[in-house]
């Protein structure tokens, strides 16, 4: 069983790396245009926070090095994404807003979580507290594509729900939920189980609407909607 959980974890790491790298095309566009246009920085700032917390969880809990390593990679990738937002934000106001969010979430909240759990909690209590924080944030992040699913139903178009991202969400949630079941980690299992269910729902919607005729609301969504990647953090 231990060997099986290791191999499943390795597969999960590979899929998680692909999820972390999935927005690379978006950032190549940002670099070429030298502007973040209407893309939002919040998903990447939150994913950086989530990756940092999961890395700390993986380091703190014995034998969870697979969780720590893949999220350590996530810290590096998301830090690059956030840095590009700070460089190529189209206005000083947006740049300041991005910097403020980074300071509050990726520095302030993260430092507080680490200090409180290190100084006030010990042993299993520390691990449980970290697990609750990480799982809660992961559930919120996995739920973020619900807005994209609503848009698909409203516009009868899958333009705002890329297939590969939905597919990787499905795979990532499923493989990590299976890994969590094997190692008996409820904090990994609950959010990734939710991610698997949401990923399945997105694939079903994609199958239903991929050939559907878009409604007139598509044009309005293009004009009024803000472009962003869903909040997804592997682990």
N, C-alpha and C positions, 0 to 999 in steps of 0.2 A: 504493500500500500504506500509505503514511504517513497519507493522508487517511482511509482505511478504519479504521485503528487508532484514530485520533482520534475518529471517530464511534462506534465500538464502545465506546471508553472513556467517552464521554459517556453512552451508554445504560447502561453499567455503573454510572456514578455515580448515575444516576436510580434504578436498582434498589437500589443500596446505601443510598441515602437512605431508601427505603421499608423496607428491612430494619432500619435503625437506628430508625425510627419505629414499627416493628411492636409493640413492647411498650407503646406509649402508653396503650392501654386498661387495661393492668395498673396503670400508675402513676396514672391517673385514679381507679381504684378505691382505691388506697392513699391518695390525697389525700382522697377522700370519706369513707373509713372512719378516716382519721387513724391508720392502722396498716399495717405491712408484712405483718401476719399471718404466714403460714408461707412467704412468698416468700423465696428466697435472694438474697443480695447478690453472691455470688461470680461468677456469670455476667457481671454488669455491671461489676464491678471488673476482671475479666480482659479484657473487651471494651474497657474504657477503656485498659488497658495496651497491648493489641494495636493499637488505633487510634493511640495515641501513637507506637508503634514504627514503624508503617507510614507515618505522617506524616513522621517523621524519615527513613525510607528514601526516601520520595518527594522530600524536599527534598535529600537527599544525592546521589541518582542523577540524572544529567542527563536532562531531558525526561520525568520521571515526575511531572509536576505534577498529572495527573489522579488519581493515587494519593494524593498529598499533600492535595489539596483535599477529596476525599470523606471521608478519614479525619480531616481537621481538623474537619469537620462532626461526625463521629462522636465526637471528643473532647468537643465542646460538649454533645451529646445525652447521652452516657454520664455525663459529669460531673453533669448535672442529675439523672439517675436515681440515681447514687450519693449525691448530696446528700439526695435524698428518703428514701433508706434511713437516712441518719444522723439525719434529722429525725423520721421516723415509726417507727423501730424500737420494738417493743413493750416492750423492757426495756433497762436500762442495760448489762447483760451483752452483749446482741446489738449494741448501739450501739458498745460498746468493741471487740468482735470485728471489726465492720465497719471501724472507724477503724484498727485494727491492720493489717488486710489492705490497706487503701488505702495506709498508710504503707510497708508492706513491698513491695508489688507496684507501685503506681502512682507512688510517690515513690522508694523505695530501689532497686528493680530497674531502673526506667527511668533514673534518674540514673546508676547504675553502667554500664548499657549505653551511654549517651551519652558518658560520660567516658572509658571504656575505648576505644571506637571513635574518639573524637576525638583522644585523646592518644597512643594506642599504635599506631593503624593509619592508613594513608594510601591514597588513591586507590582502585583496584579492590579491594584487600584489605579496606578499610573497608566498601565496598558489599557484598562477598560475605559478610562477617561479619554485617552487619545483615540481609542476605537470609536467611541460615541461621536466625537468631534468629526473624525474623518468620514464615518459612515453617513452622518447627517449632511455634511457638505456634499458628499458624493450623490446622495439621493436628490438633493436640490439640483445638482449639475446634470444628472441623468434626466431629470424632469424638464430641463430647459427646452429640448426639442418639441415639447408639446405645442408651443406656439407655431412652429413650422408645420406640424401635423394639422393644426387648425387652418393654416393658410392653404394647405393642399386641398382640404375638403371644401373650403370657401371658393377657391379659384379653379378647382378641378385641374390643377397643374402641379407637377412635381418639380418645377424649376427651382423652388427654394428648399428642396430636400434632396441633396445629391445622393445618388444610389450608393456609391462607395462608402460614404460616411455612415449611412444607415446600416450598411452591411457590416462594417467594422464595429459599429456599436453593438450589433447583434452578436457577432463573434466574440468581442471583448467581454461583454457581460456574461455570455454563456460559459466561456472557458474559465473566467475568474470565479464565477459562482460554483462551477464544478470543483475547481481547486479548493475553494473555501469549504466545500462539503467534505472533501478528502482530509483536510487538515483540521476540520472542526473550528473554523474561524467565522463566527457569526457576523463580525464587523465587516469582513470582506464579502460574505455571502448575501446579506440583505440588499446593499446598494447595487451590487452586480446582478443579483436576481432581478431587481427592478429594471436595470439596464437591458437585460436580456428580453424581458417582456416588452419594454418600449421599443427595442430594436425590432422585435418580431412584428409589432403593430405598424412600425414604419415600413417594413418590407411588404406587409399586406396592403397598406395604402398605396405604395408604389406600384404594386401589381394591378391594383384597381384603376388608378388614374394615369398610368404612364402613357396610355394611348387615348385618353379622354380629350375631348375638345375643350380648351381653356375657356373659362367664362370671361365676361367683360371686366371682372374685378382684377384680372391679372395686370392690366395696364395701370389701374389705380394703385395696386400693391407695389408696382415698380416705382411709381412716383412718390408714394407716401412711406413705404417701408424702408427700414434701415438694414443695410447689408451686414451680416455677421455670421460667424460660424457658431454652431451650437456649443454650449458648455459641456464638454466631455473630458473626463479625466480617467485614464486607464488605471485600474487596480481594484 
